[in-house]
Amino acid sequence: MLYTNAILFTPAGFVRGGFAVEGGRFAEMFAGERSGGVDLGGAMVIPGLVDIHTHGAAGADFSDGDDGGLRRMAAF
């Protein structure tokens, strides 16, 4: 699958271009434009970045400072 019109993070910094995915892996990255594929509309692509932050879970919020809520979230 081809993805175009992205801002890619590379060892040289951010580059406008696209990439191809085959078998669930990056098969090719390229700078510049290509026709076809899925237009990502300038979205930033940073391989390996996983956002794990959360504000709460299981009906509780970390901002509450409630011991019972913290235990429910940890168990969840």
N, C-alpha and C positions, 0 to 999 in steps of 0.2 A: 504494500500500500504506500502511495506517495503522499507526503504532506508538504505543503508549500506555504510561503508568506509567513514565516516564523522568524523570531529572533532567537538564535541558537547560542547557547553557552559553549565555547570551545576553549582549548588551552590558550589560544591567542586573545580571548575576550569574547564579547558578544558580536555576532555576525548575523546579518539578515540573510536568510536562505531557506532551506528545507531539508527534508530527509526522507529516506525510504525505510520501511520496516518489513522484514521477512522472517517468518517463523517466530514472531514475538521479540525480535532483536533488531537493533539499528543495523541496517545493511549498508547504508550510504548516507553521508551528509554532504550538502553542497551549498556554496555561496551563490547569491543572486536569485534570479527568477527562473521558473520552469512552468510550463502550462500543464493543466490537468491536476489530478489529485484532490486532496482535501485542503481548502484554503483555511489556514489557521488565523487569518485576520490580524497578524502581528503579535500573536501570543508568544510569551517567552517560554522556551523549552530548555529545562535544566535537568538532564538525566541524573537519576539517583536521588533527587531532592524529594523527601517525604515530610510533609507537614503533620506532626503528631500532636500539636497543641489542642487542648480542649478547654471548655469553660465549665463543663460539668457532665454528669451522666446519671441515669437511674433516678431522675427527679430531684437531683441535688446540684448545687453550684459551688465551685471552689471559693467564690467570693463570700459565701455565707459564713465560713469559718465554723460550721457546725460539725462536731465530732461524729455524730451519727451519719450525717451526709457524706463525710469523708470516708467513713467505713463502707457505706453503700456503694460509693463510686469505686473504691478499691476492689470490692468484691465483684462488681460488674465487669 
